[in-house]
Amino acid sequence: MLSVASVMRGSRIRLVTPLQHIRPHVRQPKLSFVRMQSTVAVEEAPAHINAIPPKEAPLHSYTPSSLRLEPIQIVRLPELKASEPRESGKFADHQLPEQMAVMYACLATGEMERARRIFMVLHKNNPEDMLVLGDIRMHNSFMDAYMNASPSPRTKDALKWFESLSKYKVKPDLTSFAILIKGFIRMDSMHTAKVMMMEMQKAGYTIEDLRKCPDLQMEDVEKVNSVVQMLKPASAKLEPLIAETPITPSTPEYAEVNPVKNSKNETVIGVKLMRDTLDALAIKNLSRYERQVKLEERSYQSALDKMQHDQISIPDQLNVRPLKAHLWQWHQALKASIKVELRRIENTLERRSVSEDAALDKDRLLYGPFLKLLSPDKLSIITILELLRLNNSGGIIEGMKSARALIGVGKAIESEYNAEQMAKKSNKALFDQRYSVHELYGNGKLFNMAIRKAETKRSEAMHPTDWTPVWPESTRAKVGSVLTTLLMDCAKVQIPSFDPETNQKIVEEIPAFYHAYQYSKGQRIGVIKVHSHISEILSTEPVGAVIHPRLLPMLVHPRPWLAYNDGGYLNAQSTIMRIRHCPQQYEYLRKAHEEGLLFRVYNGLDVLGKTRWAVNKKVLGTVLEAWNSGKEFGKIPAAVGMIEDLPKPDDYDTSTKAKAKWLADNRKLKLDAKNHHSLRCDVNYKVEIARAFADEPMFFPHNLDFRGRAYPIPPLFNHLGNDLCRGLLQFDEAKPLGAKGFTWLKIHLANLAGFDKHSLSARAQFTMDHLEDIFDSADKPMEGHRWWLKAEDPWQCLATCIEVADAIRSGDPENFMSRIPVHQDGTCNGLQHYAALGGDMAGAQQVNLVPSDSPQDVYTGVAQAVERMLEKQAAEGVESAQMLVGRVTRKIVKQTVMTNVYGVTFIGARAQIENRLKETEGIPEDQVRALSTYLTQQVFASIGEMFTGARAIQDWLAESARRIAKSVPKSVKSKTSKQAIADQQMTSVIWTTPLNLPIVQPYRKMEHKQVRTNLQSLTIKDPSQASPVNVQKQRTAFPPNFIHSLDATHMLMSAVGCVEAGLTFASVHDSYWTHARDVEVMNEVLRKQFIMLHSNNIMANLQNEFMERYKDYLYPVTLVVANPGEPVGEGMIAWDDERIRRKNSKAIENGKGEVFLPDPVEVQDEPFVPMGTVEKSNKKDSNVFHFGDDEDDEHDLSSVIIEEDEEELEAEAKAMGKALRKRSKKKAANKLFHSWDPISFPPLPDKGEFDVRKVAESDYFFS
């Protein structure tokens, strides 16, 4: 885990560098919007559709409210520390999460004394860690458990715990008082409750604060009011809920959707439950806000209904009559076995061990409390469904990896328990507070920074503060193991067979699941195999169990982001960033929020969530018709019936080869059918949601990935989805096209039709030239010529055809009310950022950063450059070039050019080009591999020549990341082994975006941990345990991740800018959407925000941040020792340098010409092959010098050499410069000199002549 105690403390450093600020001369906008005190302005709520900006608004009509970004402020936390040897009696870092989780489970299941003992041991043996981890939320959990103890509350223990808080250096919060007051009033001990209220007031909390505390239910609040009468009668009333006019939705008049059927012609249960969830939309006499609350409750309830349905009809899921009774028997037998195991756990806890295995009894003490969290019924159902769901996963045929299965079952148990607890935490006061914030968000007042900060503080005071530690992987594995083992013991299946002696038919009862070992990628792994009979049935009718709720679009604005963990859905808790296996990132977010640095990020996400969407009903009608036809249409998969086995070949019984081929073909046929079925179910979900929301507005709450890119949280239906989703969606607000808006709508249609590489005027004319096709598509999408189906994105094309046809037929296109989002896409967005960072004029011209008469296509440019190189080499007689001349197209190079900027490797790029060459006529199949290798080299060379600035910056980013990842703090002890120092390399690359969002690269070599379970000993990777970084991934991933973070920053800045200008805005990464009439204003926003972003010296800021953040770190440097008389060049050191002489006096020669500091045992055990020797040879006469930091021996790491792979050696050689390359040509090897020096970074590449202000004049920057 994180350096448990120290990681929670941090500091903030303000990084100020000279900024260049540009203020272009533009006219003030004539738009109707309210300017706030912050950098955001919010559009006034229109009373009717005419309350929009006038159509004659000028082209350049946007001026940002701020022309500069605030200085970057660095959040610093202590770097992760490697696990140290455990002191006597002290828990190791990786054991603390296990003990905390056990303590939590004991509190939840009433084992108070055991929980208290664990707490006391933790606090005694790990006092520093517990001062951080044992915050007030943990203490509140103890007091709450005492006050809710069975059979009667343990009030004395609760009060005693309350009085001991000062001993543990924590102060009671509002929840602490609320727990005690609630307990006393439920016992009718009003006098004690009164005393606690008085103590609460002395602590600075008010009665009104108490009433709003989410720990009190409505009945508790009423009793509080009676106690308040004893203190101050006037304060006994509650403020009423803010009222909203009820809205009664009209009954939808759309064709019923023919749902996906299973093999028994029954509606698939997942689709049925989705329909049940969506029934909340039709509830009458409720406001939209209240219906949204019901919808969210129903989303969680649908998961519970799913398990209830499976409990009742689990035998019916698999449609094989002989198997039905057995499946039900599995459930009944497993439930009984769980009850027996729970009794054994009780006996073990009471020291009446029923097992001769002491280790097993010890395990029962660990997993026992977790098995009590859910009923045996639910534990049984979850275990069965989870194992059936995981069948054929992880590359294991008819089975699954043991580790994946056991951890998966444990995680499913944890998720279900957390969902149950979340549903219990809600009351009227919390509802009122969230409603109030929601109103402020809807009317735009929340974009005022002062109001936002005040509401943030208020929300934090009322937010539920439950202590819910995450279960470590080892705990999940143990819980999953006991349940899986019990299932394997009782789950049997009956298979017809013959008695070999009597030759009579019999029925054998064999295990449905069994444990085995097999080899995968050269490693022996444990697997859980599923009997082939069951696996075959599952392939035709997958279980598809859904434990977690499938969240839907929202009926009202999302809850605004007031904190890193407070926003999105009204009641469901979400985190602003999707974090996987990186607890460090979570801590940086928490610290940045506490420092008040994330409000601009919150603003940007709130803008995205505020966009109101609607279903395009005309497109929906066509989709329903196509769906119900059952035929494949417009990328909607066809309905498929029962798949029958292929006919057996004649030689099936005599030929092993024929039998194997038949089995393989059948397996592939059924796998394809299963995948097809899944695709149709996915479309079914989308169509059902669209139909349910046809008369309702929709909103999509957003959060970020770890690079800062925004994504909608609803997973099934959103504008980032496939073409079907996008075609079904349109803006809910309509705006008149205006003269220029109609032109942009025509351009948009041409883009969708594939005519997007021509000038804007040519694209508009393309649409006018195809009016007959457009009208036919709009009028007869199913029966007509179907021109719209030829588009790459047919459903979006159809939606735009309908819009264009309606606009023309209106007789006044300029006043036609349009809702279709018009897209503006960047030209290879990553290269745009690289060109701006490096001032690369040639690159800027290729990606439309400078004005031009027509759009430049970088992919065509690279293809043409490659073609010129091929022609030249073909003339020189290069055979590969002669075969490829005239065959290199834009399509062949596009994917490689697009991904090159994001760090694609040579191998990955070759695979991309190889796939394209296979599709190219005239190229022999046996030559594709060799030609793809050759062509990839030419493409990389062409990109390097065209984007020299981008390549230089990419190299600088990669080299800086390499140095950071290989560095260690100066505090690392000296004279440790190589492996010990490698284990100390804990340094992630961390940087801050221009919006002050801290980003932590998550790539680490996860520590493998042995966990003994009932089934087998598992080797698992535990993300909670501090692990060394993966140097290679940190280095290769940093350039693309950094560019992604800039792209995300530009998007969030543009979102805020568009709201300032009164526009509706949506984005799909580097594709930005708005109404057709507002495209030119949005383009102006995009250009000015891009200029504002890159007017900051981003690379200098990054370099300064690295120098500040890592100033106390050392990193390994390798130098070539110049021979006497040899010039000392870059990457070299003189043979008589003072540092060498100083270290020689301490060094020991090993007889091979290699010199080491005293520690000969380490050197002999792990001989070191000098890095950078001639052509990576293993010459035994190489001489190596080692030395440490110049600051005496306090930080001497000279006996340590970090092992590297070939790619690391190449990077090291490149860093050593020309001296090492020159040396590689010599026959005699120089000595290498290894040092741990204070970290430094290469000089930044020289910036080119491109001026980012030219972007303001480029019409094709986004188009």
Salt bridges, closest charged atoms under 4 A:
GLU79 OE2 - ARG1004 NH2 3.87
GLU98 OE2 - LYS1009 NZ 2.57
GLU111 OE1 - ARG114 NH1 3.84
GLU111 OE2 - LYS372 NZ 2.62
GLU113 OE1 - ARG116 NE 3.27
GLU113 OE2 - ARG154 NH2 2.83
GLU128 OE2 - ARG9 NH2 3.90
ASP135 OD2 - ARG137 NE 3.15
ASP144 OD1 - LYS182 NZ 3.98
ASP157 OD2 - ARG154 NE 2.82
GLU199 OE2 - LYS202 NZ 3.66
GLU208 OE1 - ARG211 NH1 3.04
ASP215 OD2 - LYS425 NZ 3.08
ASP220 OD2 - ARG186 NH2 2.81
GLU256 OE1 - ARG275 NH2 3.76
GLU256 OE2 - ARG691 NH2 3.11
GLU266 OE2 - LYS264 NZ 3.65
ASP276 OD2 - LYS272 NZ 3.42
ASP305 OD2 - ARG298 NH2 2.66
ASP310 OD2 - LYS306 NZ 2.96
ASP310 OD1 - HIS309 ND1 3.63
ASP316 OD1 - LYS324 NZ 3.67
GLU341 OE1 - ARG344 NH1 3.57
GLU341 OE2 - ARG364 NE 2.77
GLU346 OE2 - LYS372 NZ 2.52
GLU350 OE1 - ARG352 NH1 2.40
ASP361 OD1 - ARG364 NH1 3.21
ASP363 OD1 - LYS478 NZ 3.18
ASP363 OD2 - ARG1012 NH2 2.79
ASP377 OD1 - HIS331 NE2 3.30
ASP377 OD1 - LYS335 NZ 3.32
GLU386 OE2 - ARG389 NH2 2.39
GLU414 OE1 - ARG476 NE 2.84
GLU416 OE2 - LYS378 NZ 3.28
GLU420 OE2 - LYS378 NZ 2.45
ASP432 OD2 - LYS428 NZ 3.00
GLU455 OE1 - ARG458 NH1 3.44
GLU460 OE2 - HIS593 NE2 2.65
ASP466 OD1 - LYS425 NZ 3.69
GLU473 OE1 - ARG476 NH1 2.85
GLU536 OE2 - LYS670 NZ 3.24
ASP566 OD1 - ARG559 NH1 2.16
GLU587 OE1 - ARG590 NE 2.92
GLU594 OE2 - ARG590 NH1 2.78
GLU595 OE1 - ARG12 NH1 3.46
GLU595 OE2 - LYS591 NZ 3.63
ASP606 OD2 - ARG452 NH2 2.55
ASP645 OD1 - LYS670 NZ 2.81
ASP665 OD2 - LYS661 NZ 2.86
ASP672 OD2 - LYS668 NZ 2.98
ASP682 OD2 - LYS686 NZ 2.97
GLU688 OE2 - ARG275 NE 2.50
ASP695 OD1 - LYS617 NZ 2.92
GLU696 OE1 - ARG288 NE 3.31
GLU696 OE2 - ARG291 NH1 2.90
ASP705 OD2 - ARG707 NH2 2.94
ASP732 OD2 - ARG612 NE 2.72
ASP756 OD2 - LYS757 NZ 3.78
ASP776 OD1 - LYS780 NZ 3.77
ASP779 OD2 - ARG809 NH2 2.59
ASP806 OD2 - LYS618 NZ 2.69
GLU814 OE1 - LYS55 NZ 3.61
ASP857 OD2 - ARG890 NE 2.42
GLU914 OE2 - LYS918 NZ 3.94
GLU914 OE1 - ARG929 NH1 3.38
GLU919 OE1 - LYS891 NZ 3.57
GLU919 OE2 - ARG916 NH2 2.99
ASP955 OD2 - LYS1214 NZ 3.42
GLU959 OE2 - ARG962 NH2 2.82
GLU959 OE2 - ARG963 NE 2.73
ASP1022 OD2 - LYS1009 NZ 3.98
ASP1047 OD2 - ARG709 NH2 3.68
ASP1047 OD1 - HIS833 NE2 3.69
ASP1078 OD2 - LYS735 NZ 2.83
ASP1078 OD1 - ARG1077 NE 3.44
GLU1080 OE1 - LYS740 NZ 3.64
GLU1084 OE1 - HIS60 ND1 2.68
GLU1084 OE1 - ARG1087 NH2 3.20
GLU1084 OE2 - LYS1088 NZ 3.43
GLU1105 OE2 - ARG1109 NH2 2.86
GLU1108 OE2 - ARG76 NH1 3.65
GLU1108 OE2 - LYS1111 NZ 2.98
GLU1126 OE2 - LYS1226 NZ 2.87
ASP1137 OD1 - ARG1139 NE 3.21
GLU1138 OE1 - ARG1141 NH2 2.63
ASP1190 OD1 - ARG1142 NH2 3.25
GLU1191 OE2 - LYS970 NZ 3.89
ASP1193 OD1 - LYS1143 NZ 3.69
ASP1193 OD2 - LYS1146 NZ 3.18
GLU1194 OE2 - HIS1195 NE2 3.70
ASP1196 OD2 - LYS1143 NZ 3.97
GLU1204 OE2 - LYS966 NZ 2.23
GLU1208 OE2 - ARG1035 NH2 3.29
GLU1210 OE2 - LYS1176 NZ 3.68
GLU1212 OE1 - ARG962 NH1 2.95
ASP1251 OD2 - ARG1253 NH2 2.83
